[in-house]
């Protein structure tokens, strides 16, 4: 009896074990793969930390030892697990799932191939047993990890497709959906899990129309069941004392599955809104989710209270993202705002969180941290929930009517300013930096949206009462912000403020020269805008030179707009195109003797770019610098013509403040 090591796993086997035929390591592996039904893997198992000891029950009494790879994720390990008893198989598959969630993605790409998927496909049957559902859980975990790539397709798409595993998933979904649609069948969660796998592996346009409708119907039914279960739990949680542990375990499972299903529904809404609108009363289906843990102060009759168990925060965060997707459709947004007071429901958490910080206002500037209030309040609204609310608010504010309504909500504007300077908790390592940056960036986005589309009184409130320019710029100076994307968003906001105060960008809104002067004085006194440049240059965190240059370029735009003094009222009507040489005095720089063509083109209100062309009117690619005002475009022209003067052609009549 001979023995040989199989790859690097140390699997000892008998050459006579398969009918006396002799196999090398690779040949044996192929035998196990192609003929899984013929595999003679004995039932006795002894599991240690780093090995599985097989105690054979056949005629050959030799003990075989499988030494586990530290990753525990490969085809050999799976085959041994599949050959074990049901209890052991479930336990080991759960451990494999746990490791797969955090395992190095590059190593997973090497291990998970068509061969492994073929073995999994063979093992998947009717999904009625514990081991079967554990295998399906492993497939879902793999599918989710496969999305962590910039590749066009899921990393594991080809392996699952070529092995037949993807087709097996679709066939199982058809069978499960048909069974569950027959009367009032108990929803086990398996159908929803199959739907999630399909959406993780395939693109929407690759999914068969019949499968798509099954997916939509399945997720809708599970969402209905989820909401009903949460309502029942909300009513019953105070009645059954002594059963807290059992209730908590059930609720955690419900919330975890609910979070996954809601993320799938987000995608379905984008692609199958026609079906949902015509066949499903989507508004009535979704609206209860808005009322989960809503404030008691609202005295909302639809309030559902869910205790702060594990998974509640992630669930609520996914709910707000779902509502954001839904609100991209005007009728859905209007329904949530008008019929369910969506603005009131999401404003209260933001104001509550902001009250936990003392980061400066029109009455109290500074960066002090109010510990007493903060930690108590933040227990109820995690960073994930806050970022989800801000995302939802931004979509609601796309309607100018809602901007006007938001101005009447006490403390909301102040809360957004505070959240744009949300502090980092150095002791909290859980994606702290990313979440904080998202909160800051989305708060700035909401403020920018409000000041851009609001009426005059609201803009005055933001600029005078809340000192918006100073509030935003001071959060970037010193060392208050190190994230390049947040810095860029803040500078965009500052720039847009100056554009709007000058009456550019929106022909329906007037210029506000009085407010512009006051803002100008604020900037002169505080000097915060000028301090930002030094911070960007000296930042040790912004290592990406492209991002740093992008921020500095945006800063120059903001500074340029500020430096066009508010009291400069003299305007110059620039002439149309002429073959004669012209003399211009723009921004104090005298230019004469121009030749050839340089055109300032206005794409849309408030935007423009410089385009240099030859005599044949074809673009020569000399300069197509994006600009946000014609004034800046003119300055860019000056830079272009300094070394090689060109004729400036104004295709239209433009008014430029000097």
N, C-alpha and C positions, 0 to 999 in steps of 0.2 A: 504494500500500500504506500503510495507516494503522496507527497503533499507539496503545495506551492503557494507562495504569497500572492494574493490577488491585488494588483496595483499597490497602493501604499496603505491598505487597510488591514493587512494581516489576516485575511480570511483563510482558514485552513479547511481543506475539503478533501474528500476521498476521490481518487480518479475512477474508482469502480462504482461510485455512488449513482451514476446515471447509466445503468445497464452495462457496466464494464468498459464504456468508451473513455478514452483518454482526452482530456482537454487542457490546454494551457489556460492561463488566467483570462486572457481576452476572449478565448473561445467559450469558456464557461460563462462569462458575462453575457455573451450573445445568446447562449442557450437559455439562460435565465430570463432574458428579455423576450426572445421570440416565442418560447414555449413556457409561459408562466404557469400554465396548468400542470406541467410535468415537474415543476420544481419540487424536490424532496427536501423541505426544510422542517425539521422536527419541531414538535410543539413545546417541549420543555425549554424554558428561558430563565436565565439568572442574569439580572441587570446590575451592573456596577456603575461607578461614575464615568468611566472611560471605555467600557466594553460591554458587549452582550455575549454571554456564554450560552451556546446552544447545546442542550443535552439530547442527543439523538435517541429516537425511539426505534430506529430501523436495525437491521442486522449488524451494521458496523458500529461498534460501540465507542468509536473515537469521539472525544469531545471537541467541538469546533468553537473557536473564539473569534468574534468580530470586534476588532479594536476600533472604536469610534473616532472618526476625524473630529478635531476640536469644534469644527463648525456644526457637525451633526446634520448637515444638509447635503445629501447626495443619493444617487440611485441605489447604491448598495444598502445604505441604512434603511431607506424606504422599504426595500424588498424584505429585509429581515423583520421590520415592524409589521408589514402586512401579513407575515406568516405567523405572528404571535396570536395569543388569545385576545378576545374582544376588549377586556379591561386594560390589558397592557397596551394594546394598539391605540386605544383612545388616549391614554396617558402620554404615550410617546409622541403621538401626533400633535397633541397640545404643546408639548415641549418643542417640537420642531417648528410649530407656528410661532411660538414665542421667539425662538432664535431667528427665524426668517424675517420677522418685523424689523430687526436691528442689524442683520448680517450685511456685510460689505456687498454692495450691489454688483460690483465687477466680478466677484467670486460667484455670486448667484448666476450671473450670465453664463459662466463657464459650466456650472453644475446642472442648471435647468435647461435641458435640451429635448429634442424630440423623443429620445429613448425614455427619459424619465416621464415625460407626459404620456407616452404610450402605456407605461406600467400603471400610471394613475388612471388612465382611461379604462384599462381592463378591469381595474378594481371597482370603479364606480358602477353601482347597480341601480337599485330603486330608491336609495337614500332614506330608508326606513329605520336603519339601525344606528347605534351610537358611532361605531367605526366609520360607517358610510358618511355620516354628517361631519365627522372629524376630518375625513379626507376632503370633503367639499370646503370646509373652513380653510384647509391648507391651500387649496386652489385659489380661494378668494384672496388670501394673504399674498400669494405669489402674484396674482393679477394686480393687486394694489401696488406692490413694489415695482412691477413692470412699467408703471406710469412715471417712475422717477428718472426720466431720461429726456433729453432734448430730441430723441429720435422721433420721426413722424409717427411711427407705430409703437404700440406697447412692445417692450423688450422681448416678451415671451409669446407674442402673437404667432409667429411662424412655427414655433415649437408646438404650441397648442393646436394650431390649424393642421399642420402636417401629420400630427399623431392621431387626429380624429377626436381629440379631447373637446375642442370647441363645438363640433357637431354633436357630440354626446351631451354637452351642456344644453344646447338648444333643444334636442329631443327630450331630455328630462324635463325641461321647462314646459314644453307642450303637454306632456303627460300630466305633470303636477297641476298645471293651470286648469286642464280639463276636469280633473278630479275635484279640485277645490271649487269650481264653478257649479258643480252638481249639488244644489241645495246649500244648506248652511254647514259647510265643512269647517272644521277647526283649522285655523291658520297656524301652521307650524313654523313659518319663517323660512322654509326651504325654498319656496318659489321666489321670494324676494331676494334670497341669497343668489340664486341662479341668475336673476335679472341683474344684480349688481356685478356679477362676474362678466356678463355679456357687455355691459356698458364700460367696464374697466378695460376689457381686451379689445373691443371693436370700436371703430368710429361710427358716429350716428349714420352716416350715409352708406355704411357697409352692412347695416342691419336690415334684414328682410322685413318688408312692410308688415307681414303677418306676425312675425316675432315682435316687431315694434309695438303693435297694438296689444299683444299679450303683455309685454313689459309695462306699458302704460296702465292697463287695467289692473295688473297685479300690484303695482306700487300704489295706485289710488286706493285699492281695497285695504292694503296694509296701513296706509296713512289713516284711513277711516278707523280701522281697528286700533291703531296706536292712540289716536285722539280720544276714542271712547275709553280705552284703558286708563289714560291719564286723568280723565274726568272722574272715573270711578275711584281711582287712587286718591285724588284730591278730596273727595267726599268722605272716603273711608279711613284715611290715615290717622284720624284722631279717635276713631271708635274702637279700634282693636289694639289695645295696649297689651304688651307681652309678646306680640308677634312682629316686633320691629325688625329683627334680624332677617326673618324670612321675607318680609315685605321689601326690605332694602335690597336683598339679593335679586328678587324678581324685578324690582324697578330698575336696578342697574343694567340688567340684561335687556329690558325693554328700551331704555334710553340708548344703549349702545346700538341696538338694531335700528332704532328710530333714526339715529344720527346718520347711519349708513344709507337708509332708504331716502331720507330727505335730500341727501347729496345727489342721489340718482334723480330724484324728482326735479331738482334744479336744472339738470340737463334736459329732461323730458319737456319741461316747460318751454325751453328755448326752441325745441324742434317739433313738438307735437301740440302746440297751443291750440290749433284748430280743433283737434279731437277733444282736448280737455274743455274747451269752451262750449262745444256743441253737445258732447255726450256726458260731460261731468259738470256739475255746478261747482266749478273750481273755487269761486269766492267763498261759498259756504263750507267747502271742504277745508280750506286753509285758515280762515279767519280765527278759529279757536287758538291756533298756535301763538297769535299775537298776545293773548291774554295770560300766558303762562307766567306766573310770578309777577304780574303787573302790580304797581304800587297800590297799597291800601288807600292812600290819599285820593286816588282817582275814584274810589267807591264804585268800581266797575262790577256790574252784576255777573259778568262772564269770567271773572278771575278764576284761574286754576293755580292753586298753590302746590308746588312740588318742593319738598324739603331738599336742602343742599347736600344731596348724596353725590357719590362719585358719578361723573358723567353728565350731570345737569348742566354745567357750564358749556361743555362742548356741544351738547344738544341745543341749548338756547342760541349759541353762536351760529350753528348751522341753520336754525330757524330764521334768524335775521337775514342770513344770506339768501335763503329761499324767498323770503318776502321781498328782498331787493330785486331778485330776478323777476318775480311776479309783477312788481311795480314798474318795470320797464314798459308794461302795457298800460296805456293811459286809463282805460276803464277799470282795470284792477287796482291801480294806484288810487284813483278817485274813490273807489268803493272802500278801501282800507282807511283812507283819510276821513271821508265824510261819514261813513256808517260805523266805523270802529275807533275813531279818534286816534289814528296811528301816530300823529305828531305828539299828542299828549302822552301816549304810552311810551314812546322812545325818548322823549325829552327828559322825563323825570329821572331815569337812571343816569343820564349824562350830568344833569344838575346835581344829583346826589353824589356822584363820584367827584365832581369838581369841588364840592363843599368840603371834601376830605383833604384838599390841598390849599395852601395859602401861597400861591405862586405869583401873586401880583394882580392888581386890577387898577381901575382909574383912581381908586382911593388908596391903594396899598401896593406899591411896587416892590419887587424883590424876588428872591428865590428861597424863601423860608419853607420849611417842611413841617406841616402840622401833624405830628405823629398821633396825637390823641384821637382825632377823628378818622384818620385815613384807614387804618387797618380794620376798624370796625366796619366801615362802609364797603371797603373793597372785598370783604368776604362774600358779599352778595353780587358783585359785578366784576367778574374776572376780566382780564385783558381781552380774551377772546370774545366775550360778550360785548364789551365796549367797542371793539373794532367792528363787530358785526352790526351793531346799532348805527355806528357812524356811516357804514356803507349803505345801510337802508335809508338813513336821513339824506344822504347825498342824492339818492335817486328821487326821493320825495321832493327835494328842493328843485328838481328840474322844472317843476310847475311854479311860475312866479307867484301865483295865488297862495301857494303854500309858504313861500318866503314871507309874504305879508303876514300870514297867520303866525309864523314862527316868531315874528318880532313882538307879539303879544304874550309870549310864554316867558314868565319871569325867570331870569337867570340863564336862559339858553345861550345867548351870545357870549356872555361872560364865561360860561362853561366851556364853550368851544375854544375860546382864547386860552383858557387854562389847560385844556387837553392838548392844545398844540405845543405845549411845553411840558408834557407829561413826564414825570421823573422816572429814572431807571432805578430799580431796587437791586443794588449790587449783590445782595445775598440770594436773590432769586435767579437761579440759573436756567429755569425752564423757558427756553426761547425768549428770554426777557428782551434782548436787544431788538429782535425782529418785531415782536409784538408792539413794543413801545414806538418804534419807528412807524409802524402802520397806523397806530393811533394818532401820532403827531401829523402824519401826512394827510390822513383823512379828515382830521379836524381843520387843517389848513384848506383842504379842498372845499369843505362846507362853507367856511368863511369867504373864500373866493367866490363861490357860487352865489352867496347871499349879496355881497357887495356889487357883483356884476349885474344882477337882474332886479335889484330891489328899487323901490321908489325913493324919492329924494329924502324923505324924513328918516327912513331906515338907514340910508347911507350916512346921513348926518349923525345918527345915533352911534354908528360904528366908528366913525372917524373922530368925533369930538368926545363923546362920553367914554368910549372904550379905547380910544387912541390906538386904532388897529395897526397902523404902520409901525408905530413904536413897539407895540406888543409883539408883532411878528419879527421885526428886525432884532429886537433885544434878545429874543430866544436863540438867535444865530450867532451873536457876538460872543466874545470871550471864548469859553470852551463849552458852551451850553449845548451845542449840537455837533455830532461827528459824522452823521449819516449823510452822504452826498445827495441821495434822492430826496431826503427831507429838506435839505438846504435849497436844492433846486426848486422844489415845490413852493417853499416860502418866498423865494425871490420872484417866482412867477406871480404869486399873490401880490407882492409889493408893486411889481411892474403893472399889473392889471389895475390896481388901485389908482395909480397915476394916470393911466390911459383913460379910465372911466371918469375921473374928476375933470379931465380936460374935454370930456364930451365925445371921445373917440370910441369906436367899437360898437356902439349901439345908437343908431340914429334917432330912436324914440326917446332917449334919455338926454336931458340937457347937461351942459358943463356946469360945474359948481366952483367958480373961481374963488369965492369967499372961503369955502372949506379947503380948497387947494392951498390958499395962503396960510391957513392955520396949520395944515399938515406940514407945509414947508417949514414953518417956524418950529414945530415940534421936532422935525428932523435936524434942524440947525442946532437946537438946544441940546438934544440928546446925543447927537453924533453917532448913533448906533449903526447906521447904514455903512458909514465909512470904516467901522471897526470890523465888518464882516470879512473884507478882503484879506486882511492880515490873518484872521483865523483860518480861512480856507487854505492859504499858503502854508501856514505852520502846522496844520492838522496832521497828526501822525496816523490817524485812522483812515483818511482818504488817500489810499495808496494808488488807486486807479487813476492814471494821468488823464485819461479821456474824461472821466467823470469830474475830475478837478478842473480841467479846462472848460468843461460844459458849465460848471457852477460859476467859474470866474467870468465866462462870457455872459451868462445871465445876470450876474452882478453888474457888469458894465452897462447892460441895458437898463437895469433899475436905477443906477446912479445917473445915467444920461437923462432919463425921464425926470428924475428929481431935480437935476441941475438946470433944466429948462424952467427958469424962474416963474413962479406963479403970477407975478405982476407984469410979465412981458406980454403986452397986448398988441404991439405993433406987428402987423402981418404983411407979407409980401406975396403978391400974386405972380407966380412964376409964368413965363411966357410959354406958348406952345412951341413945337419943334420949328427950328429955323436953321437954314444953312449957314447963317452968319455966326461968327464966333461970338459967344456971350460971356459976360462977366457976372459971376454970382458971388455973394458974400453970405456964406452959410456957416453958422456957428463960429463967426469971427475969422474964418479962413478965406482969403481972397484967392479965387481961381480964375485964370484967363487963358486964352489961346488954346481952346479945346478943339480936338479933331476926332473923327470917327464917331461911333455911336455908343452911348451908355444910356440905358433906359431904366427909369424907375417904374415898375409895374405894380399896380394895386390889385391883389387877388380878391380880397374881401374886406369889409369894413375893419379898419384897425390893423391890417396886415399888409405887407408888401415885400418885394425882394428886388435886388439889383441884378440886372442882366446886361452884360456887355455883348454887343453884336457888331459884326463887320458890315461893310457897305451893302452886302447882299441880304441883310436882315436875317442871316442864320446865326444861331447862337455859337459863340466861339468858346464858351466854357471858361471865360476869364474869371467870372465871379457870379455866383448865385447864392449869396449869403442870405439866410432867412432873417427877416426883420419883422418887428411888431408895430412900427409906426413909420410913416413916410419921412418923418424928421430923421429917424435913425437911418433909413435908407439913403437919404441925402448925405449923411455923414459917411456912410460906407462908400458912396461914390467918391467922396473926397479922398479917401484912403486909396482907392483904386487908381485915381488919376494923378496922384502926387508924383509917382515915378514916371508915368507914361500918360500925359494928358490926353483926354478924350472928350468929344463933344457930349454934353448932357442933353438928352432929348426928353421932353415932358410930353407924353402922348395926350394927357388930359390936363385940365387946369387944376393944379393943386395949391392949396394954401398951407404954407409952412410957417410956424412961428419961429422967429429968429431967437 
